[in-house]
Amino acid sequence: MMPVGLLPPMSQPRGDRRVHRTLADHHRPDRGRPVPLRPRPGRPARPPDGQADAQRLPFPDEGFDLVTCQFGAMFFPDRIGAFTEVRRVLAPGGRFLFNTWGPLGAHAFEVALQAGLERAFPVDPPQFLRTVPHGYADPTVVAADLAAAGFAVEDEQELTLQGRAASTADLAAGYLTGTPVRAAVEERGDGPAVRATVIEEMTARLGPGPVTAPMTAYVFRAAV
């Protein structure tokens, strides 16, 4: 289950303001002023909130002018199928705006984290970061999947921003307790010992904190 943002008129995206500002810029034909989206006759001004399967969206055909998806496409089991669903709910002339992470090597926090995991588990380190969040990092592949779903790619932009955290200990705690990395660690061994090793490795690479490091993503705009 992966939520997708469906934006009728006047809805504002949530999340990282900098990434969303880029998404908004992509939806300005003149790159200078917002384009107001107007409700289609018979459509609600705002879709209902709730969770839905991105591969089976519970909305009628051609009901939206804009669909957004923030760092979700990497998790779709069937990406072309999910993109086809997005196309189904978009009206003619509609746009699909979404982003994906770049390669693991372009995300310095997670390079340090992965190094810590490989030090803690030299034989069988968790590969979640490499294969899932950063496993859809080839824009050529993404563009081909969009085309297979019936989209025309209008624009693709590489965007690098600076990530910030109070400390490497905070970063490690977030990844090791708040992402699927946690399950992989619990399957392999002692959580507290792993956390100490990861913090030590991340601190050696990034410093104790506050820490700042680059992270790269790709932003796509596709049209029906």
Long-range contacts (C-beta under 8 A, 24 or more apart in sequence): 1-51, 1-52, 1-53, 1-54, 2-53, 2-54, 2-72, 2-75, 2-76, 2-82, 3-51, 3-52, 3-54, 3-72, 4-52, 4-54, 4-57, 4-67, 4-68, 4-69, 4-72, 4-82, 4-86, 5-67, 5-68, 5-69, 5-70, 6-47, 6-57, 6-59, 6-64, 6-66, 6-67, 6-68, 6-89, 7-37, 7-64, 7-65, 7-66, 7-67, 7-68, 8-37, 8-39, 8-43, 8-44, 8-45, 8-46, 8-47, 8-64, 8-65, 8-66, 9-36, 9-37, 9-38, 9-39, 9-45, 9-65, 10-36, 10-37, 10-45, 11-46, 13-68, 13-70, 15-70, 16-70, 18-161, 19-70, 19-99, 19-159, 19-161, 19-217, 19-219, 20-70, 22-157, 22-159, 22-219, 23-68, 23-97, 23-99, 23-219, 26-97, 26-155, 26-157, 26-219, 26-221, 27-66, 27-95, 27-97, 27-221, 37-65, 37-66, 40-65, 40-91, 54-82, 54-85, 54-86, 55-81, 55-82, 55-85, 56-85, 57-85, 57-86, 57-88, 57-89, 59-89, 60-89, 61-88, 61-89, 62-88, 62-89, 62-90, 62-91, 62-92, 62-94, 63-89, 63-91, 64-89, 64-90, 64-91, 64-94, 65-90, 65-91, 65-93, 65-94, 65-95, 66-90, 66-94, 66-95, 66-96, 66-97, 67-94, 67-95, 67-96, 67-97, 68-96, 68-97, 68-98, 69-96, 69-97, 69-98, 69-99, 70-98, 70-99, 71-99, 71-100, 71-101, 71-133, 71-217, 72-98, 73-98, 73-100, 73-136, 73-142, 74-100, 74-101, 74-132, 74-133, 74-134, 74-135, 74-136, 75-132, 79-136, 79-145, 80-145, 80-148, 80-149, 83-145, 83-146, 83-148, 83-149, 83-151, 84-149, 84-150, 86-149, 87-149, 87-150, 87-151, 87-224, 90-224, 91-224, 92-224, 93-223, 93-224, 94-223, 94-224, 95-154, 95-221, 95-222, 95-223, 95-224, 96-146, 96-151, 96-220, 96-221, 96-222, 96-223, 96-224, 97-219, 97-220, 97-221, 97-222, 98-219, 98-220, 99-159, 99-217, 99-218, 99-219, 99-220, 100-136, 100-137, 100-142, 100-217, 100-218, 100-220, 101-133, 101-134, 101-136, 101-137, 101-215, 101-216, 101-217, 101-218, 102-134, 102-137, 102-158, 102-160, 102-215, 102-216, 102-217, 102-218, 103-134, 103-137, 103-216, 104-129, 104-130, 104-134, 104-137, 106-160, 106-214, 106-215, 106-216, 107-134, 107-163, 107-214, 107-215, 107-216, 108-163, 108-206, 108-213, 108-214, 108-215, 109-163, 109-165, 109-171, 109-202, 109-206, 109-211, 109-213, 109-215, 110-134, 110-175, 110-215, 111-205, 112-168, 112-201, 112-202, 112-205, 112-206, 112-213, 113-171, 113-172, 113-175, 113-181, 113-198, 113-202, 115-201, 115-202, 115-205, 116-172, 116-197, 116-198, 116-199, 116-200, 116-201, 116-202, 117-181, 117-185, 117-194, 117-198, 119-197, 119-198, 119-201, 120-185, 120-189, 120-193, 120-194, 120-197, 120-198, 121-188, 121-189, 121-194, 124-188, 126-181, 126-184, 126-185, 126-188, 128-179, 128-180, 128-181, 128-184, 129-181, 132-180, 137-218, 139-218, 139-220, 142-218, 142-220, 143-220, 146-220, 146-222, 150-224, 151-222, 151-223, 151-224, 152-222, 152-223, 152-224, 153-220, 153-221, 153-222, 154-221, 154-222, 154-223, 155-220, 155-221, 156-218, 156-219, 156-220, 156-221, 157-218, 157-219, 158-216, 158-217, 158-218, 159-216, 159-217, 159-218, 159-219, 160-214, 160-215, 160-216, 160-217, 161-214, 161-215, 161-217, 162-212, 162-213, 162-214, 162-215, 163-212, 163-213, 163-214, 163-215, 164-210, 164-211, 164-212, 165-209, 165-210, 165-211, 166-209, 166-210, 167-208, 167-209, 167-210, 167-211, 168-199, 168-202, 168-203, 168-206, 168-207, 168-208, 168-209, 168-211, 169-199, 169-203, 169-208, 169-209, 170-209, 171-202, 171-211, 172-198, 172-199, 172-202
